């Protein structure tokens, strides 16, 4: 490894960034656009349910049984909240997870779903619980921006890497974050949509720095000219990324 790589990777490690591939440093220097996932990347990634009082004991138990089968940030938040409240999971069988859509299973012969709401509802993140033919129950979550997100996006723009957001979350909360940061944002994207967007940017001559953390971000990270993921990211994202970072106190989110 050239001495310059050794010095640079050492400095980055001190700043909380682990570079997995020496060639990533050269590709990072070539990047001219930045694409961010939203939840867990620009936000703290620790969403909390705003109010679960609309769930009775049975509904809460079904929600917990589904949520505990997923590593999605909303599922983990729901699992933590319901478990902390003493909820006992119902017996839900044949649970499957569809990336970008949510979880489904069977409870007493009825199809139960926990995932994307059928209708949009404000700027908050949301999931919906459906039990059989009954109307879906909206579950709303709050997830603040990382303190350094705005400064990081502004600094990247100053360095010639204008940012945009590509997220699987509902368009409304994505738009709210995009407005707060002053960047374009698209929501409601599945993994194939994200991958297509990265490839489209590349086809137009852009060299994309892709930053994401979710299970659904693996293909987009692999497609970026260079990519980064937080140390808290899903295994698929950590494996696909060229570098891993640990957010540190201070003005920058990424070193």
Secondary structure, 3 states (H helix, E strand, C coil): CCHHHHHHHHHHHHCCEEECCCHHHHHHHHCCEEEECCCCCCECCCCEECCCCCCCHHHHHHHHHHHCCCCCHHHHHHHHHHHHCCCCCCCCEEEEEECCCEEEEEECCEEEEEECCCCCCCCCEEEEEEECCCCCEEEEEECCECCCHHHHHHHHHHCCCEEEEECCCCHHHHHHHHHHHCCEEECCCCHHHHHHHHHHHHHCCCCEEEECCCHHHHHHHHHCCEEEEECCCCHHHHHHCCEEECCCCCCCCCC
